[in-house]
Amino acid sequence: MGNLGIGELVVIAIIALVVVGPTRLPELARGVGNAVRAFQDALRGSKHE
């Protein structure tokens, strides 16, 4: 994950909580997770072709 430490991840999480709000944060996290999974699947698929 690069050079991100625990402190930086906590700051990013707090900023996301303030910007998005606590009610939409789980929805946003789920969407980001799905996008990352789809991207990884696409990368794996292109290696096997």
Backbone hydrogen bonds, N-H to C=O, Kabsch-Sander energy under -0.5 kcal/mol:
donor,donor_aa,acceptor,acceptor_aa,energy
4,L,1,M,-0.9
9,L,5,G,-2.0
10,V,6,I,-2.3
11,V,7,G,-2.1
12,I,8,E,-2.4
13,A,9,L,-2.3
14,I,10,V,-2.3
15,I,11,V,-2.4
16,A,12,I,-2.5
17,L,13,A,-2.2
18,V,14,I,-2.1
19,V,15,I,-2.8
20,V,16,A,-2.7
21,G,16,A,-0.7
21,G,17,L,-1.2
25,L,21,G,-1.1
28,L,24,R,-2.4
29,A,25,L,-2.7
30,R,26,P,-2.2
31,G,27,E,-2.1
32,V,28,L,-2.4
33,G,29,A,-2.4
34,N,30,R,-2.3
35,A,31,G,-2.1
36,V,32,V,-2.5
37,R,33,G,-2.3
38,A,34,N,-2.4
39,F,35,A,-2.2
40,Q,36,V,-2.5
41,D,37,R,-2.4
42,A,38,A,-2.2
43,L,39,F,-2.1
44,R,40,Q,-2.4
45,G,41,D,-2.3
46,S,42,A,-1.9
47,K,43,L,-1.3
48,H,44,R,-1.2
49,E,45,G,-0.6
